[in-house]
Amino acid sequence: MAQDVTTLKGIEQGRARHAFKVVQAVNDSLKKEYKSAAKKLPVLIKMNGLGQSLAFLKSKGEKDKDKPKNAHDRLYEHIGNWLQTEDEKRLVPKGELVKNVIELPSPIYRQVTVETLALLNWIRRFVDGLIED
């Protein structure tokens, strides 16, 4: 039987599954930096707003396309993958995440901010449990 993701429990389980999957997939060389970024990002969002915080992640990302992605790139990508899902309940249009987020109408922007913080809550739980200091 298909899981009903429209229920609160279903949405929370979806967030948890996504967070667990992405944290497990973080490369060993990036784990410490990823953990630090994931734990700091909710505070940045609350202080500066989602758009500015995503721009910060983007600015800290690897500029050289020939080099592997760093922890900030990965976290930015993980948030984008959740917010820009393939289903009809997509919160943010496909494309450049930060650009699309800052162009959202104010009520949707607030909803996306709340959703991002809820996802980061799960990511923070899993980085604490799965990534050693």
Secondary structure, 3 states (H helix, E strand, C coil): CCCCCCCHHHHHHHHHHHHHHHHHCCCHHHHHHHHHHHHHHHHHHHHHCHHHHHHHHHHHCCCCCCCCCCHHHHHHHHHHHHHCCCCCCCCCCCCCHHHHHHCCCHHHHHHHHHHHHHHHHHHHHHHHHHCCC
